[in-house]
Amino acid sequence: MSLFCAQPKAQYLSHKSAIDTAVKRVLDSGTYILGTEVKNFEDEFAAYCDTKVGVGVSSGTEAIHLALRAANIGDGDDVITVSHTATATISAIELVGANPIIIDIDPIHFTLDPTKVANAITHRTKAIVPVHLYGQPADMDPIMDIARQHKIHVIEDCAQAHGAKYKGRRVGSIGDLGCFSFYPTKNLGAIGDGGMIVGNDVYLTDRCRRIREYGWDKERRAIVPGWNTRLDEVQAAILRAKLPTLDTDNKQRRKIADTYDRELGKMDIQTPAQRADCEHVFHLYVIRHQNRDALISHMKKADIYAGIHYHPPVHHHPAYSDRLKIAKNMGCTEAAAAEIVSLPLYPELTNGEVKTIIASLQEFFSERHHD
Ligand SMILES: Cc1ncc(COP(=O)(O)O)c(C=O)c1O
């Protein structure tokens, strides 16, 4: 069987009975938009994240877009982030009319380098969007310190890090708002699109709730300009069915990552570093190798489809090149983009499949050794 970085169908099959029951419950209820499933899932996921409030939205991109809008960030404001991320992080910033200001990542953990923030701050800076990439928490303490010092917002991009912990705290509960995606391949994935904003600041979360539905109050008067970016009942019910096993799924991801670490550590490969005092949830297992294209081609022959997350960095995409404001030195971002490879990793990956992947890598290195 072909092996990919993620396998959403396997996720469905391992939760099939709970998901089928949940979908039927919604179909039978006759309420398909903003009913009890969304309300309950918002409460359950907010509690899981150790936050007071959750606001279900239609995607992770919309979660970031809406969070920035709720924080009154808009035309002409600057928002500091990274370009070693999904393009969605950048597009969400531009959706409010703000300018993404791109700084470099730290070379070890691939997340926003807090030592580079101070240089990028000007009177226009209104927020920082750290990305907890691959399931690894960004270094939040120094990011929060500098944000508080300059009275700017921190909107966490948690799209790849459901359940990850930074020094004992769940990601999403540290900044002003945390933004999640429930895209099907994510650690908590829907069967379609979905997203959520979590937080403790009632002013901000109330604004998110209002803006996600035309800016309405309870009487359906538009109090602030808004639009429609609701999470729907079917997706919420599916996510409720899967949430109870998120921690065991993440544990299984970490177990597979441990096996990779142990076996790949014997090869000429840089395995992923884990930030001290943090819990990485391995949305992706990303290694580095100087000849990554050859490595990917070799694995393909064994029906293993490794990925690249991401190449090129967002500032080199045609839509953004020559336009985004980037730091002078982007060396760590450029170097990582040229060498990264994501190996298949998801809770349903069997021991046999993990062995096949490791064997293919061993073969790659032994063939090179004999060349
Ligand atoms: C880091 C990151 N941010 C934002 C998003 C956007 O999420 P969505 O695809 O649900 O809009 C994604 C997922 O693609 C992501 O990986």
The ligand as a Gaussian input file, in Angstrom:
#p B3LYP/6-31G(d) Opt

LIG

0 1
 C        0.350000      26.481000       9.923000
 C       -1.006000      26.572000       9.286000
 N       -1.721000      27.707000       9.422000
 C       -2.947000      27.843000       8.893000
 C       -3.526000      26.813000       8.188000
 C       -4.866000      27.050000       7.545000
 O       -5.830000      26.133000       7.922000
 P       -7.028000      25.779000       6.900000
 O       -6.469000      24.911000       5.821000
 O       -8.012000      25.060000       7.775000
 O       -7.574000      27.064000       6.398000
 C       -2.841000      25.602000       8.040000
 C       -3.422000      24.447000       7.335000
 O       -3.411000      24.305000       6.159000
 C       -1.543000      25.475000       8.591000
 O       -0.843000      24.355000       8.460000

